[in-house]
Amino acid sequence: ADDLCVIRSMHTNIPNHEPSLLMMNSGETQPTRPSLGSWLLYGLGTENQNLPGFVVLCPGKPVVGPQLWSNSFLPGIFQGTHINNAKLDPKEVIRHINNRWVDRDAQREQLDLMRQMNELHLQQRGGRDGNLESRIESMEMAFRMQFEAQEVFDLNQETEATRTAYGPGEFANACLTARRLVERGVRMVQVYYGNGQPWDDHEKITAHADKAKQSDQAVGALLKDLKARGLLEDTLVLWGGEFGRTPVSEGATGRDHNNHGFSVWLAGGGVKGGMVHGATDEFGFAAVENRMHVHDLHATILHLMGINHEQLTYRYSGRDFRLTDVSGTVASAILA
């Protein structure tokens, strides 16, 4: 708890899952904008040329799916790479990671020939084609990934004590994988709990107990692990969802969606630990103190990453777009 900054005053004007997920991930309710991870990768670049700079771990797909890690109109190299972490064997986590028919030298020769042909095609198209350039880079990345990706997703390389600390299950494995990716220079790692929308308990809120127990253990272990390795001060951890739940019951013992006042927490990465920011009303329904919209959260995240959210722009269709659109205020009170 000493490392956590809990924001209790998040709010949006969107009560449904799909547009709320898009808002939380891209700052827009329509699937037309780049995701937060894509913006971060665009602004910061990558530190590892052998792994994607933006990795998404989910045993299946969340609601909305690939639009949540889309590069949209940003160049394709900033697209998130979705990894279905339901499997433990690294060769099954990334299908066809090994070429069974051609050895490494032959692959390199094939790829060099393909690159020459693509670059010739690029010259014939005036030397600029974002999709073709991204395809060239993606093929190179796929070749390099064959070796490092298998190593990074092999959790058997961790000690039994470490695996036990994170706990059992797909989410725990994803959190441990996230740490392994971060320490290898992957810029953005996004971890989803379960396939679909497992937290959407309209009928029985007590079903959250088992999920919370499993996720709390894994996230707690992740924070301790990052801190012990000296990574937490340079790594921003964000935990949250697209909205909260109402303080009153729905159906039997369930709870409805609540976008008027909900919580997220941050840790590491230049955030003040051991504090609470904002508050809801006496019923726990609506944010009333130090209210933070998603645009404010995004502006704060970019600031913590050393980026001015008003200056990180990309020109598309005659307009300079940015993650925070025309809004967003940095929450200076939570900065260390």
C-alpha positions in Angstrom: 0.0 0.0 0.0 2.9 2.4 0.6 3.7 2.3 -3.2 0.1 2.9 -4.3 -1.5 6.1 -5.4 -5.3 5.4 -5.4 -7.4 7.7 -7.6 -11.0 7.6 -6.3 -12.5 10.2 -8.5 -12.3 8.9 -12.1 -15.4 9.6 -14.2 -16.7 9.5 -17.8 -20.0 10.1 -19.4 -20.2 6.6 -20.9 -22.0 3.7 -19.1 -21.5 0.9 -21.6 -18.5 -1.5 -21.9 -17.5 -1.1 -25.5 -17.3 2.7 -25.8 -15.9 2.9 -22.2 -13.1 0.4 -23.0 -12.3 2.4 -26.2 -12.3 5.6 -24.1 -10.0 4.2 -21.5 -7.6 2.7 -24.1 -7.6 5.4 -26.8 -9.3 8.5 -25.4 -12.2 8.2 -27.9 -15.5 6.2 -27.9 -15.2 5.3 -31.5 -12.7 2.7 -32.9 -10.9 5.3 -34.9 -8.0 6.5 -32.7 -4.6 5.0 -31.8 -4.4 3.3 -28.4 -2.5 4.6 -25.4 0.2 1.9 -25.9 0.7 2.9 -29.6 1.0 6.6 -28.6 3.6 5.7 -26.0 5.6 3.6 -28.4 5.3 6.4 -31.1 6.6 9.0 -28.6 9.3 6.9 -26.8 10.4 4.3 -29.3 11.6 0.9 -28.2 14.6 -0.4 -26.2 14.6 -3.9 -27.6 14.9 -4.6 -31.4 14.1 -8.3 -31.0 10.7 -7.9 -29.3 7.6 -5.8 -30.0 7.6 -2.5 -28.2 3.9 -2.9 -27.2 2.7 -6.3 -26.0 -0.8 -7.3 -24.9 -1.3 -10.4 -22.8 -4.8 -11.9 -22.7 -6.0 -15.5 -22.6 -8.4 -14.9 -25.5 -9.7 -11.5 -26.2 -11.4 -8.8 -24.1 -14.6 -7.1 -25.3 -13.9 -5.0 -28.4 -10.7 -6.9 -29.0 -7.9 -5.6 -31.3 -9.2 -2.1 -31.4 -8.0 -1.7 -27.8 -4.4 -2.0 -28.9 -4.8 -0.6 -32.4 -2.3 1.8 -34.1 -5.2 3.2 -36.2 -3.6 5.9 -38.4 -0.2 5.7 -36.8 2.3 3.7 -38.7 1.8 -0.1 -38.3 5.0 -0.6 -36.3 3.2 1.0 -33.4 0.4 -1.6 -33.3 0.2 -3.7 -30.1 1.1 -7.4 -30.4 -1.5 -9.6 -28.9 -0.3 -12.8 -27.2 -2.8 -15.4 -26.1 -1.2 -16.5 -22.8 -3.6 -19.3 -22.1 -0.7 -21.7 -22.9 2.5 -22.1 -21.0 4.7 -23.7 -23.7 6.5 -20.8 -25.4 6.1 -22.6 -28.8 2.4 -22.7 -28.2 2.1 -19.1 -26.9 3.3 -17.8 -30.3 2.1 -20.1 -33.0 4.6 -21.0 -35.8 7.4 -19.3 -33.9 9.7 -21.9 -35.4 10.1 -22.6 -39.1 10.1 -26.4 -39.3 11.1 -26.4 -43.0 13.8 -23.8 -43.4 16.9 -23.2 -41.3 18.0 -19.8 -40.1 20.5 -19.1 -42.9 17.9 -19.9 -45.6 15.3 -17.8 -43.8 17.7 -14.9 -43.7 18.4 -15.2 -47.5 14.6 -15.4 -48.2 13.9 -12.3 -46.0 16.8 -10.3 -47.7 15.3 -11.1 -51.1 11.8 -10.1 -50.0 13.1 -6.9 -48.4 14.9 -6.0 -51.7 11.7 -6.6 -53.6 9.6 -4.6 -51.2 12.1 -1.7 -51.2 12.1 -1.6 -55.0 8.3 -1.6 -54.8 8.5 1.3 -52.3 10.8 3.3 -54.6 8.3 2.8 -57.4 5.6 4.3 -55.2 7.5 7.5 -54.5 9.5 6.2 -51.6 6.7 6.6 -49.0 4.1 4.0 -48.1 3.4 3.6 -44.4 1.7 0.2 -44.8 4.6 -1.2 -46.9 7.3 0.2 -44.6 5.5 -1.3 -41.6 5.3 -4.7 -43.4 9.0 -4.7 -44.1 9.7 -3.9 -40.4 7.2 -6.5 -39.2 8.9 -9.3 -41.2 12.3 -8.3 -39.8 10.8 -8.3 -36.3 9.2 -11.7 -36.8 12.6 -13.1 -37.8 14.4 -11.7 -34.8 11.6 -12.8 -32.4 12.1 -16.5 -33.1 14.8 -16.7 -30.5 14.3 -14.0 -27.9 10.5 -14.5 -27.7 10.8 -18.2 -26.8 13.2 -17.3 -24.0 11.1 -14.4 -22.5 7.9 -16.5 -22.5 9.5 -19.5 -20.8 8.4 -19.1 -17.2 10.2 -22.3 -16.2 13.4 -20.2 -16.2 12.0 -18.5 -13.0 12.6 -20.0 -9.6 9.9 -22.0 -7.9 9.7 -19.4 -5.2 9.1 -16.6 -7.7 6.3 -18.6 -9.4 4.7 -19.4 -6.1 4.8 -15.8 -5.1 2.8 -14.8 -8.2 0.3 -17.6 -7.6 -1.5 -20.0 -10.0 -3.5 -19.2 -13.1 -3.3 -17.3 -16.4 -3.4 -13.8 -14.8 -0.5 -14.7 -12.5 1.5 -16.1 -15.4 0.8 -12.9 -17.4 2.0 -10.6 -14.6 5.2 -12.6 -14.3 5.6 -12.5 -18.1 5.0 -8.7 -18.0 7.9 -8.3 -15.6 10.2 -10.4 -17.9 9.2 -8.2 -20.8 9.7 -5.0 -19.0 13.2 -5.9 -17.9 14.1 -6.7 -21.5 13.1 -3.2 -22.6 9.5 -3.7 -23.9 8.0 -0.2 -23.6 4.4 -1.1 -22.9 2.8 -4.2 -21.6 -0.9 -4.5 -21.1 -2.4 -7.4 -19.1 -6.0 -8.4 -19.2 -7.7 -10.5 -16.5 -9.5 -13.3 -18.3 -11.2 -13.7 -21.6 -14.3 -11.5 -22.4 -15.6 -9.6 -19.4 -15.2 -11.7 -16.3 -15.8 -8.9 -13.8 -19.2 -8.0 -15.2 -21.3 -9.4 -12.3 -24.7 -7.9 -12.5 -26.3 -10.7 -10.5 -23.7 -11.7 -7.9 -21.1 -9.2 -6.8 -19.6 -11.7 -4.4 -18.2 -13.5 -7.4 -15.6 -10.8 -7.4 -14.0 -12.3 -4.3 -12.2 -15.2 -5.9 -11.1 -13.0 -8.8 -9.8 -10.3 -6.5 -7.9 -12.9 -4.4 -6.1 -14.2 -7.4 -5.4 -10.8 -9.0 -4.3 -9.2 -5.7 -1.7 -11.9 -5.2 -0.3 -11.6 -8.7 -0.2 -7.8 -8.8 1.3 -7.6 -5.3 4.0 -10.0 -6.3 4.6 -8.0 -9.5 5.1 -4.8 -7.5 7.4 -6.5 -5.0 9.4 -8.1 -7.8 9.8 -4.8 -9.8 10.9 -3.0 -6.6 13.4 -5.7 -5.6 15.0 -5.6 -9.1 15.2 -1.8 -9.1 12.7 -1.5 -11.9 9.7 0.1 -10.1 11.0 3.6 -10.0 11.3 3.6 -13.8 8.1 1.5 -14.5 4.6 3.0 -14.2 2.0 0.4 -13.2 -1.6 1.2 -13.7 -4.5 -1.0 -12.5 -8.1 -0.4 -13.3 -11.1 -0.9 -15.6 -13.3 1.1 -17.9 -15.7 2.0 -15.0 -16.8 0.9 -11.6 -19.9 -0.6 -10.1 -22.9 1.1 -8.4 -23.1 1.2 -4.6 -26.7 -0.1 -4.8 -27.8 -3.6 -5.8 -29.1 -4.7 -9.2 -31.0 -7.9 -9.6 -30.1 -10.1 -6.6 -26.7 -9.2 -5.2 -25.3 -7.8 -8.4 -24.2 -4.2 -9.3 -24.7 -2.2 -12.4 -22.1 -0.1 -14.3 -21.0 3.1 -12.7 -19.1 5.6 -14.8 -19.8 8.6 -12.5 -17.2 7.7 -9.9 -14.7 4.9 -9.9 -11.2 4.1 -8.9 -7.9 3.2 -10.4 -4.4 3.1 -8.9 -0.9 3.8 -10.0 2.5 2.8 -8.6 6.1 3.5 -9.4 7.2 5.6 -12.4 7.3 9.0 -10.6 4.0 8.7 -8.7 3.6 9.5 -5.0 3.0 6.3 -3.1 0.9 5.8 0.0 -1.8 8.4 -1.0 -5.4 8.7 -2.1 -6.4 11.3 -4.6 -10.0 12.5 -5.0 -13.2 11.2 -3.5 -16.8 10.3 -4.4 -19.9 11.5 -2.6 -21.2 10.0 0.6 -22.8 7.2 -1.3 -19.8 6.2 -3.3 -21.6 7.0 -6.5 -20.3 10.2 -8.2 -16.8 11.8 -8.1 -16.9 15.1 -6.3 -13.4 15.9 -5.2 -10.4 16.3 -7.6 -12.4 14.8 -10.4 -10.3 13.1 -13.1 -11.5 12.3 -16.6 -9.8 9.7 -18.7 -8.2 12.5 -20.7 -6.6 13.8 -17.4 -5.4 10.3 -16.6 -3.8 10.0 -20.0 -2.2 13.4 -19.8 -0.7 12.4 -16.4 0.6 9.1 -17.7 2.3 10.8 -20.7 3.8 13.5 -18.3 5.2 10.7 -16.1 6.8 9.2 -19.2 8.4 12.6 -19.9 6.0 13.6 -22.7 4.0 16.8 -23.0 0.5 15.5 -24.0 -0.2 18.6 -26.0 2.9 18.2 -28.1 2.7 14.5 -28.9 0.8 14.8 -32.1 0.4 13.0 -35.5 -0.9 14.7 -38.6 -3.6 12.8 -40.3 -6.3 13.8 -42.8 -5.3 17.5 -42.4 -5.4 17.6 -38.6 -2.9 17.2 -35.8 -4.3 14.4 -33.6 -3.3 13.6 -30.0 -4.2 11.1 -27.3 -6.0 13.6 -25.1 -7.8 15.2 -28.1 -8.4 18.9 -27.0 -8.6 18.1 -23.3 -6.5 16.7 -20.4 -4.9 18.2 -17.4 -1.9 16.7 -15.6 -2.8 15.7 -12.0 0.3 17.4 -10.4 -0.8 16.5 -6.9 0.1 12.8 -7.5 3.6 13.5 -8.9 6.5 12.6 -6.7 
